[in-house]
Amino acid sequence: MPSTQTQGRSLTHFVSGAGFRIFHAAEEFLWAFMIVATGLVVLRTLIVIWLASRFRRTWTRDFAEPISVLVAAFNEEKVIAETLRSLLATDYTGEIGSHRDR
């Protein structure tokens, strides 16, 4: 094997080697940054899930939101009374409002 020259390296060889070292350092930094960022995203997601479960609202079972009832009644003179009776006979426990269009 012939011996390698270590004394007479050219400027292009030095610039090329420095470029590859800089590129390798940047690549290593980006990999480390990606791993740290992924870990932080996972940690944040777990914290949000924990907080959401801790402060979860519980609804009472007997709560019913108020509703409004709209009845389209064009030429309904014969059946409107029975329609209103069936609406009022519902088993809904919340407040029932109505709106009359004039």
Beta strands, then each sheet from edge to edge (+ up, - down):
strand 1: 67-69
strand 2: 96-98
sheet 1: 1+ 2+
end
